[in-house]
Amino acid sequence: MMNMEKRMVRKICFVAFDSLPLLVSSENLKYGGGSELKQVLVGRELAKRGYPITFITYDEKNEKKNVDDINIIMCPQSREYSPIKNFLLYWKSLKKANADIYIQGIGSTGIIPFFCLIHRKKYVKWIVSDSNLLFERFRGGHPLLRKITASLDIKFAHKIIVQNLYQKDLLENRFKIKDYVLIKNPVIIPNTIEDKENKKSYILWAGSIKPVKQPELFLKIAQALPKLKFVMIGGENKGRKDVYTNVEKEAKTLPNLEFLGFVPYHKIQQYFKDAALFINTSQIEGFPNTFLESWVMGTPVVSLNVDPDEVICKNKLGFHSKSLEQLILDVNTLFFDENLRREMGTNAKRYVEQNHDLKKVASEFEKLIASLEK
């Protein structure tokens, strides 16, 4: 009983800068990605279990608020500010959180390990993409300073969370680190899912509109299959308005493609539910939340490049195509083979229930928190 009481009072801070729209379910704040989603899901579940949870997010106002028993600290950051001012505002937010454990996926690198070292706090690095460990794979390259600070995030973490076995191998072989834990990405398992196969009439793509996601390939797929209906969901990635504008402009020229732009998380599940299949065209990922959102609704996935630990192939959850030409063939095959789609959809629901249930993932986090008390 003493151990449990001690564990419950550990203060946890998730540093997830684009998480505000997910925390407040705002349709006006049109940003937020997979890294932020999994942190919000886990943070909310831990808050339900009695842990004091804080989120540090970006916003214009430097203030605190409370939503669903979660403290939210808004940290103003701007390119108009000097680097020193941004750093000081960030540091002030970390101090204001006053947490025992700080958890970060993506964001400003090198700062939290330094903060935790000085203030004797625990720092957990959550690897959200394979690219976090493959600095040379970032599009456009990375300045030397950014590579150094990203390395510090990994080298000085008290614990590292990986999503898949490939990330585990990279940590061991590239960074010579063995103090990590593999925790699978979470998804909320619905109590019931109505089986309305007749509504599954379109092919879905969802994600941030940015180069690494290769959204332009989805447009090419729609052009190659003019008799099928396609739906595209995605918000503008900060600093890449040109990419969003170009994709939106071209998408609206295709009569068989509906471009919806940004859709808030609390409304997007219906689109996964009504899709016949989901397409991923990314160059690189970790373990996409969109896979889980599809599978929990019984929707198979057709992926161009990404198949973490070969879960798609091993469990028959869709197709890993490996080339655009094959992907087009796989999409056509799966769309018209209703029996195969049903089989893969059933496999998909079973897979997420057994491996990615939010409640199970939160329990793994509780074990991680307990291990940091030693």
Buried (B, 14 or more C-beta within 10 A) or exposed (E): EEEEEEBBEBBBBBBBBBBBBBBBEEEEBEBBBBBBBBBBBBBBBBBEBEBBBBBBBBBEEEEEBEBBEBBBBBBBBEEEEEEEEBBEBBBEBBEBBEBBBBBBBBBBBBBBBBBBEEEEBBBBBBBBBBBBBBBEBBEEEBEEEBBEBBBBBBEBBBBBBBBBEBBBEBBEEEBEBEEBBBBBBBBBBEEEEEEEEEEBEBBBBBBBBBEBBBBBBBBBBBBBBEEBBBBBBBBBBEEBEEBBEBBBEBBEEBEBBBBEBBBBBEEBBEBBBBBBBBBBBBBBBBBBBBBBBBBBBBBBBBBBBBBBBEBBEEBBBBBBBEEBEBBBBBBBEBBEEEEBBBEBBEBBBBBBBEBBBBEBBBBBBBEBBBEBEE
